[in-house]
Amino acid sequence: MKTLVIVIHPDIKNSVVNKRWIEELNKFPDKFTVHSLHEIYPDERIDVLAEQKLIEQYERIVFQFPYYWFNCPSLFKKWLDEVLTHGWAYGSKSGYKVGGKKVALAISLGVDEQELGPSGVYKYPLGELTRPFQLSFEYVKADYRPLFAYYGMEFNTSVDFVEKSVPLYIDFLDSL
């Protein structure tokens, strides 16, 4: 079963880890479809029907993005607002087109993992910070899965550190 990976990164050309993940995913076109929102919609005018038809074709969907300012890139929020419409994603007999699909987040973070949580600088764990995504996908009856996170990108962008993330990410995707 093929996985749709929706990439939301406003500056993928200057990305380190997200760009590397895309390179790896593209090596396996039989397993993954990469759909980069910023490349497809540089003007941020989303083709809602095209996005909905794409979503309908997959049973596993991963949203890959950098996490900054304790949130997602704005195009992801816009995508959620515009694509997950009443009558398609929820709220009617013909809705819930995302229902039952496995949905997960794959997030790169600048902070180190120990900076999040009760003993960290930021007192909340990532699972709590991403709770609105979980609630949104549960609302449309998707099978929301545990997220993938790769921490420390602000402090370590070495080739070795980035390469260490690649098999972890692929294993995560394969486990969905």
Buried (B, 14 or more C-beta within 10 A) or exposed (E): EBBBBBBBBBEBEEBBBBBBBBEBBEEEEEBBBBBBBBEEBEEEEBEBEEBBEBBEEBBBBBBBBBBBEEBBBEBBEBBBEBBBBEEBBBEEEEBBBBEEBBBBBBBBBEBBBEBBBEEBEEEBBBEEBBEEBBEBBEBBBBBBBEBBBBBBBEEEEEEEBBEEBBEEBBEBBEEB
